[in-house]
Amino acid sequence: YLGIQGLTVDDSMVKQQDMPAGVFVYGIIDGGAAANSDLRKRDIIVKFDGQSVKSMAALQDLLKYYKAGETVDVTVQVPEKNGEYKEQTVQVTLGEAAK
């Protein structure tokens, strides 16, 4: 469980908004795994544990193979003030999904 609210950045958004493809983080859930990491709102997740992420569905599929307590590298594109994006990697220790 990652603890984010995300949207797929699809090809049309990539062209219209000049954004990288991936998962746009529009919310961080309080008490979730992401809340205890350097993952922030407006980041775009492009890789999860070294594997490319092109959609929210793909990210959710990848998460099925990990257990709570595992720490993974999440590669994100971070928006800069000038409108450019800078790639960085953050570590996230996965949590339990709320039942």
C-alpha positions as CSV (number, residue, x, y, z in Angstrom):
1,Y,0.0,0.0,0.0
2,L,1.5,3.3,-1.1
3,G,-1.0,5.8,0.4
4,I,-1.5,8.1,-2.6
5,Q,-4.3,9.4,-4.7
6,G,-3.1,9.4,-8.3
7,L,-4.2,9.9,-11.9
8,T,-2.7,8.5,-15.0
9,V,-0.9,11.1,-17.1
10,D,-1.8,9.8,-20.6
11,D,-0.5,10.7,-24.0
12,S,-2.9,13.6,-24.5
13,M,-2.0,15.2,-21.2
14,V,1.7,14.7,-22.0
15,K,1.2,16.7,-25.2
16,Q,-1.2,19.3,-23.8
17,Q,0.4,20.0,-20.4
18,D,4.0,19.1,-21.3
19,M,4.1,16.6,-18.5
20,P,6.0,13.4,-18.3
21,A,3.9,10.2,-18.6
22,G,3.3,8.3,-15.4
23,V,1.1,8.7,-12.3
24,F,0.3,12.2,-11.1
25,V,0.1,12.3,-7.3
26,Y,-2.8,14.6,-6.4
27,G,-3.1,13.5,-2.8
28,I,-1.1,12.0,0.0
29,I,-3.2,10.0,2.5
30,D,-2.6,10.9,6.1
31,G,-0.9,8.1,7.9
32,G,-0.2,6.2,4.7
33,A,3.2,5.0,3.5
34,A,3.8,8.1,1.2
35,A,3.1,10.5,4.1
36,N,6.3,9.1,5.8
37,S,8.4,9.6,2.7
38,D,9.7,12.4,0.4
39,L,6.9,11.8,-2.1
40,R,4.8,15.0,-2.5
41,K,1.7,16.2,-4.2
42,R,2.2,17.1,-7.8
43,D,5.1,14.6,-8.2
44,I,4.7,12.2,-11.2
45,I,5.7,8.6,-10.5
46,V,7.6,7.3,-13.5
47,K,9.2,4.1,-12.0
48,F,8.4,1.9,-9.1
49,D,11.3,-0.3,-7.9
50,G,13.1,0.2,-11.3
51,Q,10.0,-0.7,-13.4
52,S,8.4,1.9,-15.7
53,V,4.9,3.1,-14.6
54,K,2.7,4.4,-17.3
55,S,-0.7,4.3,-15.5
56,M,-2.4,4.1,-12.1
57,A,-3.6,0.6,-13.0
58,A,0.0,-0.5,-13.8
59,L,1.2,0.9,-10.5
60,Q,-1.6,-1.0,-8.6
61,D,-0.6,-4.2,-10.4
62,L,3.0,-3.8,-9.4
63,L,2.0,-3.2,-5.7
64,K,0.4,-6.6,-5.6
65,Y,3.9,-8.2,-5.5
66,Y,5.1,-6.3,-2.4
67,K,4.5,-6.7,1.3
68,A,3.9,-4.1,4.0
69,G,7.2,-3.1,5.5
70,E,9.2,-3.4,2.2
71,T,11.1,-0.4,1.2
72,V,11.1,0.5,-2.5
73,D,12.7,3.1,-4.7
74,V,10.1,5.3,-6.4
75,T,11.4,7.5,-9.3
76,V,9.5,10.7,-9.7
77,Q,9.5,13.7,-11.9
78,V,9.3,16.8,-9.6
79,P,7.9,20.0,-11.0
80,E,10.3,23.0,-10.8
81,K,9.2,26.6,-10.6
82,N,10.3,27.2,-14.2
83,G,7.9,24.6,-15.5
84,E,10.6,22.0,-16.1
85,Y,10.7,18.6,-14.3
86,K,13.6,17.2,-12.4
87,E,14.0,13.4,-11.8
88,Q,14.7,12.2,-8.3
89,T,14.3,8.9,-6.5
90,V,12.6,8.6,-3.1
91,Q,12.4,5.6,-0.8
92,V,9.0,4.6,0.4
93,T,8.4,1.9,3.1
94,L,5.1,0.3,2.1
95,G,2.2,0.1,4.6
96,E,-0.9,-2.0,5.2
97,A,-4.0,-1.2,3.1
98,A,-6.9,-0.2,5.3
99,K,-9.5,-3.0,5.5
